[in-house]
Amino acid sequence: MKIDFIRLRIYPDIDRQRSVEMDVRKDFADLIYQKGKGVAAHALALKIYNSTGGEEYGEEEVLMIRSYAESFGTPMFIDAVNEVMASEG
């Protein structure tokens, strides 16, 4: 699955009338680096931080991204990640 953490579409208001593209690489990578466990989390944090646009993430990485987003992300970040994953199928 391809995810672009440089241009993640975020809806800052609950009515979803406007959106902004945000570069969330550093914040999300830091979250995984601080809260994650094991070498897979370490590798994923570095992959996200060093990404240069739409990167391919494997099935296990996608599960980790969803898990960290849902466990530690804000509701608007969770919605943004879920939207990307739904559109990528």
FENRA-V293241 format. One record per residue. N is the residue number from 1. OMEGA is omega in degrees with one decimal (* if undefined). Layout:
# FENRA-V293241
N,OMEGA / N,OMEGA
This chain:
# FENRA-V293241
1,-179.4 / 2,177.8 / 3,178.8 / 4,-179.9 / 5,175.5 / 6,-176.6 / 7,179.4 / 8,-179.2 / 9,-179.3 / 10,172.6 / 11,-174.1 / 12,180.0 / 13,-176.7 / 14,179.0 / 15,174.9 / 16,179.3 / 17,177.9 / 18,178.4 / 19,175.8 / 20,172.9 / 21,-177.4 / 22,171.4 / 23,-175.8 / 24,-176.1 / 25,-174.6 / 26,-178.1 / 27,-178.5 / 28,177.2 / 29,177.0 / 30,179.4 / 31,179.3 / 32,179.9 / 33,-177.7 / 34,-173.2 / 35,-174.8 / 36,179.2 / 37,171.9 / 38,-175.7 / 39,179.0 / 40,177.5 / 41,178.3 / 42,-179.8 / 43,179.6 / 44,178.4 / 45,179.5 / 46,179.4 / 47,178.5 / 48,-178.1 / 49,-176.3 / 50,-177.8 / 51,-177.3 / 52,-178.9 / 53,178.8 / 54,179.5 / 55,174.8 / 56,176.9 / 57,-179.9 / 58,-175.9 / 59,179.5 / 60,177.8 / 61,179.2 / 62,176.9 / 63,178.1 / 64,179.1 / 65,179.9 / 66,-178.9 / 67,179.8 / 68,177.7 / 69,-177.1 / 70,-178.1 / 71,-170.5 / 72,-176.4 / 73,173.6 / 74,177.7 / 75,-179.6 / 76,176.4 / 77,177.3 / 78,178.8 / 79,-179.2 / 80,178.8 / 81,179.5 / 82,179.3 / 83,178.2 / 84,-177.1 / 85,178.1 / 86,-178.1 / 87,179.4 / 88,174.5 / 89,*
